Amino acid sequence: MRIWLVVLTILLAAGCTGSAGRNTPEVPQGNPDRTPLEQLEPKDPREKTGPSTATVAEPDIVPISDNVTPKLPTTVTDAQGTKVTVTSADRILAFDNYGTLGATVFGLGLGGRMAGRDISTGFPAAAGLPLITTNGHQLNAEAILGLRPTVVITDTTIGPWDVVLRLRDSGIPVVVTDSRRAVNNVGAMIQQVADALGVPAEGERLARRTNLEIEKAKIAAHRLADDSELRIVFLYVRGRSGVHQMFGEGTGADELIRAVGGVDVASEGGLRGAEPIKPEALSKAAPDVILVMSKGLQSVGGVEGMAGVPGVAQTPAGQKRRIVDMNDHQVLSFGPLTASVIDGLARALYT
C-alpha cells in the first residue's frame, strides 16, 4: 500500500508542474465537499451488502480552455485510412454509441459549436441539444442533414452505416475515429478528435490532463481495493425489450473493472464482446458485485427485479443484493470523465 501512496505523491507533484494557458484549468476542480479518493480508508468489500449507486463529483465536462479557435482547413487520415479535409468547425456533430466523441468536443472547448447530439451524450451542458438518434442509438439522416453540420466525427459503433455514407456523399466531411473503448486509449481518442477539428494543441493538453487524472484515480482505487480482487460482472439489461447481456473482453467494461482493481469475471471466463446471459455461466462466474446502468436497473424493476434476471439469484452478488448502478451517460463513456467514473465506482465498491 505504501508503494501506491509514493506513486500517487509523484503524480500529484507532476500534475502541479505542467504548463497551462491562462484560461486552462490543467487539472479541473472537483466537488469541494467530496473527500479525495486517496484520503478514504478502505473497507473489506466482501463484507458489504445491499445496493449502491456510483456517482461522479461533477457530471459536466470541464473544457481545457474557454477560448479556442480551430486552425482550418486541415486534412487528416481517419481510422479507416480515408483522407478527409475539414474546412469549417462552425457546426459540429460528434456521435457514437458511448457518448465519448461529444464529450470530447466539449472537453476541447468547442461545445458551443455542437449542432446536435446522440442519445448517449447526456451530460447537463449537452442535454439541450437536438437529438439525432431515434429508437435508442439509430441515426436519423433527415435530422442530421437538417442541422446543416459542417463536419461529422463518428465511429463504427453507431448506425445504420448507410446514413454515414449518405452524409459523406452529400459533401459533409466525415471523420471516422477508432471504435475501441478502453482506459488506456482515452488520450489517443482525444487527439484524433482534436486533430480533425483543427485544435491539436488543445488536444495534447486535454489528453495530458485526462491521462494524469486517470492514473491518479486508478492508483487511489487500487489502494482502496487492497488486493481484494473483487469479482465483478457488467450486465446490460433492458427490461421492456427483454435484453439481458453480459459484457466481456473488448466491450470497455473489462477495462473499467480492471481500472478499479476488480476482476472481470466475464473476460476471465473467456467471453469476448457481449452475448445474452447464460444462467449457468453467470452462476459459475460467481461475481461478488453486479455492475449495471441506472436506467437498465430501473427497467427491470430495481434491485428486487434484478433477482428475476437469469442467473443473478444464484450468484454471491444476487444473494447479497450487491448491485452497483451508474448513470448510463457516464459509466462506459471513456472520455474526459473517465477518471471521475473510476473515482465514483471505487467509492461505491470499497467505502
N, C-alpha and C positions, 0 to 999 in steps of 0.2 A: 504493500500500500504506500510506503514511503517513496518508492520509485515514481508512482503516479503523481504524488504531490510535487516532487522535484521537477518532473517534466512539465507539469501544469504551471509551475512558477516560471520556468523558462519561456513557455509560450506566452504567458501573460506579459512578461517583460518584452518579448519580441513584438507583441501587439502594440505596445506603447511607443515603439521606436519607428514605426512605419510613417512615411511621408503622406500627408493628406492635404487636399486642397482646402481653401477657406470654407467652402460650402459642403465639405465632405466629412461626415461622421465616420471615420475609418472603422471604428467598432461601435455600432449603434447602441444607444442606451436602452436597457430593458425596463421592466416594471420595478420601481424602487422599493415596493413593498414585498417583493419576491426574494426570498433568501437565495443567494447564489448557490448553484448546484454543488460546487466544490466545498461549501461550508456545511452541507447537510450530513447528518450521521446515518450510516447505513443500518438497515434492519434486516433480519432474516426473511427474505421474500417468500420462502415456503411456509412461513407461519401466518402469512396474510390470508384472509378470507374475504369473500364478498367482492362486488364490482367497484370499479373506479373509472373516472374519466380523465384522460390526459389532456392538458391544456397548454397552450403556448403563452409566453409572457405578453406578447404583443402580436395580434393577428395580422396587422398591416405590414407591408414591405417598407423598410427604411431605404430610400434611394441613396445611391452613392454620392449624388450631387443634386442640387435643385436648380442648376444652371448648366444644361447640357445642350450642345449644338452639334448635330451629326455633320461629318465631313463627307459630302457626297458630290458626285457619284462614286461608287465603289463597286468593284467586281470581286465576287468570292466564288470558290468552288465548294458546292454543298456536299452533304454526306452521301449523296448518290452520284457524285462526280460531275454534276451539272454546273456549268459556269453561269452565274446569274449576276446581272448588273442592276444595282439599286440606285435610282436617281432621286427618290424622294422618300422621306420617312415621316411625312406630314400626317398620314392616316395609316396606322399600323394595325394589322391583325396578326395575332400570335396564338395559335391554338394547338392543343394536343390532348391526350386522354388524361393527363395528370394535372394540368394547370401550371406546369413548370415554365412554359415559354412566356405566358402572360405575366407571371410573377417576375420573371427575369427582366422583361421590358420595363416594368415598374422599378425594379431594383437598379436599373441603369439610368434612372431619372427621366425616362421617356413615357411614363404612364399617361401624361396629358395628351399624348399623340395617339393613344389607343382608340380605335373606332368601334370596337366591339369585343366580345369575349365568348369563350366556350363555357359550358356548364361547370367545369372543374375550376375555373378561375373565379373564385367566390370570396376572396378576402374583401374587407369593407371598402377599400378605396376603389375596387373594380366592380363592386356589386351593382352599380347603377348603369353600367354599360349595356348596350343592346346584346341579346343572346343571338349567336349564330348557329346554335345546335338545337335539334329537336329530338324528341323521344330518347332523351339521355345524351348520348355522345355522337349523334348523327349530324353531319354537316348539312346546312341548308344553303344551297348555291344561290338562290334568289336573295336570301337575307344577306349573304356575304357581298354579292355584287351590288346590292342596294346601298351598302355602306361606303362604296367607292374607295376601297383600300388602295394605297399606293405601293404597298409591299405586304407580302404574306410570309410569316415564319411558321413552319409546321414540321411534323414528322410523320412516320408511318403508323402511329398508334391510333389515329382517328380517321374516319372516312365517312362516306364512300370515297375511294381514291379517285373515282371518275370526277368528283366535284373538284378535287385539287387540280386534276388535269384540265378541267374546264376553265379554272381560274388562270392557269398558265396560258392556255390557248387564247384567252381574252386579252392577253398582253400584260397582265399583272406579274411583276417579279415575284416568284415563289421560291423561297429558300428552304430546303428540307434539311433539318438537323438530325443529329444522332438520336435514335429512338431508345437507346439503352438508358435506364434509370438506376443509378447507384450512388451511394455516398461518395465514392472515390472519383466520380467524373462530373460532379456539380460545377467545378471551376471550368472544365473544358466546355460544358454546355453553355455556361455564361459567355465564354469567349466567342463561341460560334454565333450566338445571337448578336453580341456587340459588334463583331466584325461585319455582319450583314447589314447592320443599321448605321454603320459609319462612326461608331464610338469605341474603337479598340482600346483606347487608353482607359476609358471608364470601365470597360470590360476587365482589364487587368486589375484595376483597383477593387472592383466588386468581387472578382474571383479570389483575390488575395484576402480580402476581408472575410468572405464567406468560408474559405478553407480554414482560416485561423479559428473562426468561431466553431466550425465543425470539429476540429481537432481538440479544442478545449472542452467541448461538450462530450465528446467520446471519452476523453480521459476521466472527466468527472463522473460519467455514467459507469465506466468500468470500475472506478473506485467504489462507488455505491454497490455495484454488483458483487464485489469482493469474492470473485471466483466461485460464485454460487451456481453458475451455469444453469440459470433458469430456463426451462424448456418452454418455448413459445411457438404458437402457430397463428398465422394470419388467415382468417376466414372472411371471404367476401360473400355477404348474404343480402338477398333482396327478396323479402317475404312475398310481396304481391306477385312477382314474376316467378317465384319458386326457384330462384337461382341460389345455389349453395355451393361455393367453390373454395378449394384450398389453394393458397398461393405458395409456390415453391421457388426454386432457383431461377434467377433471371427476371423475377417479377418486381424487384425492388424491395419487396417485403423481407426477403432473405438478408439483404444488405442492411436494412434498418434494424432488424432484430440483432444482428451481429454488432452493429454500432452501439447498441445499448448494453452490450455484454451478455446477451442471451444466446441460446442455441435454437436455431431454426429447425424444428423437428421435421418439417416438410422436406427441406433440402437434405437433411440427414437421412430421410427415408428414400431418397433418390428421385423425388418429384421435381421435374423441370417444367416451368411455366405454371399454368393454372389448370385445374381439372375439377370436375364435380367431386364433392366429398364422398369418400368411401368409408362408411362407418367403421369397418374393421381396421382399416389403415389408420384412421384418426385415433381410435381406441388404443391401437398398438403403439402409436407415436407418444402417447401419454403426456400431452402438454400440461405444464403447470399453470399456464396462462393462455387465454384465447384473446387475440387482438382483432378488433373489428372497427369498421367505420361507424360513426354515430348514427347516421340515417339508416344504415343497414341494421343496426341493433334495434332501432325503433320499428323497422319494417317487419320484424319477426315477433314483435310484442315485448321487447325489452329483455332484461336478463332472464326472467322466467320463461319467456318464449324461446330463448336460445336452447333450453333443455330439449325442445322438440326438433332441433336441427339434427339430422342423422349423425350419430356417434358421439355427440357432445356429452350426453349424460354419462357415458362410460369413461370419461377422462377425469384425471385429477382436477383439472380446471373446472369442468362441469360440476363435479361433486362439491367443490369449494366455492362455486359461483365466482371464480376468478376471471371475470370478463373485463377487459380494459378496452374502452372505446375512445376514439379520437375523431375530431372533425373531418368530414370527407374531403374538404378542400386542402387539408394540411398533411394528413398522415403519410401519403405517398407522393407529395408534391415535388420533393427533391430539387428545390430551387433555393433562393436566398433565405427561406425559412427553415432549411434543413437542420441547423444547429438548435433552433428553438423546438423543433419537433423531437429531436433526441433528448433535449432537456426535459420536455413535458412527459415523454414516455418514461424516462428514468425516474422521475418523481412518482409517477403512478405505479411503477413496478416495485420500487425499492424503499419508499418512505411512507 
